Amino acid sequence: MSYIIVFVLVFIGGPLAFRALTAAGPSPRAFRRLALFTAICAATGLVLRYAFAPVWGVNILVTGAAMVFIWGGWVGVLAYGAQALRRADRSVPMRRWTAVMGSLGTTVPWFGLASASLMTV
């Protein structure tokens, strides 16, 4: 059941979050917002992971929240990279390709999770 929730979160929520983060044009304000979002997500995920190390892997809430925040940082990095490419090349094909590749990139952690679970069975 938990894999279904993660699957839906990653394959539907990821591309939607990426789209929301890249909806604004590649302006300095958008870059600052993306940098702040990414830093907050990554820092929160890492604090949850290491500050609550004794309950990591035991408490599903702490473990799940940390993983979601770390993944949110990943999505933020992808959005930041897409915006940087869009800033360098403002053409429509660049916008389309960064949208497709960024949306696909948000799903990469799922394959790592699925591969890891196959190796432990």
PERAVEN-V726524 format. One record per pair of residues at least 12 apart in sequence whose ideal C-beta (glycine too) atoms are under 10 Angstrom apart, sorted by the first residue. I is the first residue (numbers start at 0). J is the second residue. Records with the same first field share a line. If there is no record, write none. Layout:
I->J / J
This chain:
1->59 / 63
2->109 / 112 / 113 / 116
4->63
5->63 / 66 / 67 / 70 / 108 / 109 / 112 / 113
6->106 / 109 / 112 / 113
8->63 / 66 / 67 / 70 / 109
9->70 / 74 / 105 / 106 / 107 / 108 / 109 / 110 / 112
10->102 / 105 / 106 / 109
11->106
12->67 / 70 / 71 / 74 / 105
13->70 / 71 / 73 / 74 / 77 / 101 / 102 / 103 / 104 / 105 / 106 / 107 / 108 / 109
14->74 / 98 / 99 / 101 / 102 / 103 / 104 / 105 / 106
15->74 / 102 / 105
16->36 / 70 / 71 / 74 / 75 / 77 / 78 / 102 / 105
17->74 / 75 / 77 / 78 / 81 / 97 / 98 / 100 / 101 / 102 / 103 / 104 / 105
18->78 / 98 / 101 / 102 / 105
19->74 / 78
20->32 / 33 / 36 / 37 / 71 / 74 / 75 / 77 / 78 / 79 / 81 / 82 / 101 / 105
21->33 / 77 / 78 / 79 / 81 / 82 / 85 / 94 / 97 / 98 / 101 / 102
22->78
23->82
24->82 / 85 / 86 / 89 / 94
25->79 / 81 / 82 / 83 / 84 / 85 / 86 / 87 / 89 / 94 / 97
26->82 / 86
27->86
29->78 / 79 / 82 / 85 / 86
30->79 / 82 / 83 / 86
32->75 / 78 / 79 / 82
33->75 / 76 / 77 / 78 / 79 / 80 / 81 / 82 / 83
34->75 / 76 / 79
35->75
36->71 / 72 / 74 / 75 / 78 / 79
37->71 / 72 / 73 / 74 / 75 / 76 / 77 / 78 / 79
38->72 / 75
39->68 / 71 / 72 / 75
40->67 / 68 / 69 / 70 / 71 / 72 / 73 / 74 / 75 / 76
41->68 / 69 / 70 / 71 / 72 / 73 / 75 / 76
42->68 / 72
43->64 / 65 / 67 / 68 / 69 / 71 / 72
44->64 / 65 / 66 / 67 / 68 / 69 / 70 / 71 / 72 / 73
45->65 / 68 / 69 / 72
46->65 / 68
47->60 / 61 / 62 / 63 / 64 / 65 / 66 / 67 / 68 / 69
48->61 / 62 / 64 / 65 / 66 / 68 / 69
49->65
50->65
51->64 / 65
66->108 / 112
69->108
70->105 / 107 / 108 / 109 / 112
71->105
73->104 / 105 / 107 / 108
74->101 / 102 / 104 / 105 / 108
76->101 / 104
77->97 / 100 / 101 / 102 / 103 / 104 / 105 / 107
78->97 / 101 / 104 / 105
79->101
80->97 / 100 / 101 / 104
81->93 / 94 / 96 / 97 / 98 / 100 / 101 / 102 / 104
82->97 / 101
83->97
84->96 / 97 / 100 / 101
85->97 / 98
